[in-house]
């Protein structure tokens, strides 16, 4: 599990640069597919796809009208993109 934050860099092509140590651990543990989202558009949250899918499964067990579930999904699905970790 990775905790904390990292001042990310965006390259000239608009790609998010993940630190090598983080990238290697993510790829070894979860593969290269990512779920990228933001709560506000000011910062980014990056989830390995298997982690995000497990979270969605847990949310699916909650009632669809539960206020916390609705609020979470509304925020998390405002800025969404799936991506793959590039080799460089």
RAQUISUL-V737201 format. One record per residue. N is the residue number from 1. RES is the residue in one letter. OMEGA is omega in whole degrees, 0 to 359 (* if undefined). Layout:
# RAQUISUL-V737201
N;RES;OMEGA + N;RES;OMEGA
This chain:
# RAQUISUL-V737201
1;X;176 + 2;X;178 + 3;X;178 + 4;X;179 + 5;X;183 + 6;X;176 + 7;X;185 + 8;X;176 + 9;X;176 + 10;X;181 + 11;X;183 + 12;X;180 + 13;X;178 + 14;X;181 + 15;X;176 + 16;X;180 + 17;X;178 + 18;X;180 + 19;X;184 + 20;X;181 + 21;X;178 + 22;X;183 + 23;X;181 + 24;X;180 + 25;X;179 + 26;X;182 + 27;X;180 + 28;X;186 + 29;X;190 + 30;X;184 + 31;X;188 + 32;X;182 + 33;X;184 + 34;X;170 + 35;X;184 + 36;X;182 + 37;X;177 + 38;X;177 + 39;X;188 + 40;X;187 + 41;X;180 + 42;X;180 + 43;X;184 + 44;X;172 + 45;X;182 + 46;X;179 + 47;X;168 + 48;X;186 + 49;X;178 + 50;X;178 + 51;X;179 + 52;X;180 + 53;X;176 + 54;X;177 + 55;X;178 + 56;X;178 + 57;X;178 + 58;X;179 + 59;X;181 + 60;X;179 + 61;X;178 + 62;X;177 + 63;X;184 + 64;X;180 + 65;X;181 + 66;X;185 + 67;X;181 + 68;X;179 + 69;X;181 + 70;X;181 + 71;X;180 + 72;X;182 + 73;X;177 + 74;X;180 + 75;X;185 + 76;X;183 + 77;X;178 + 78;X;180 + 79;X;187 + 80;X;173 + 81;X;170 + 82;X;183 + 83;X;174 + 84;X;176 + 85;X;177 + 86;X;182 + 87;X;180 + 88;X;*
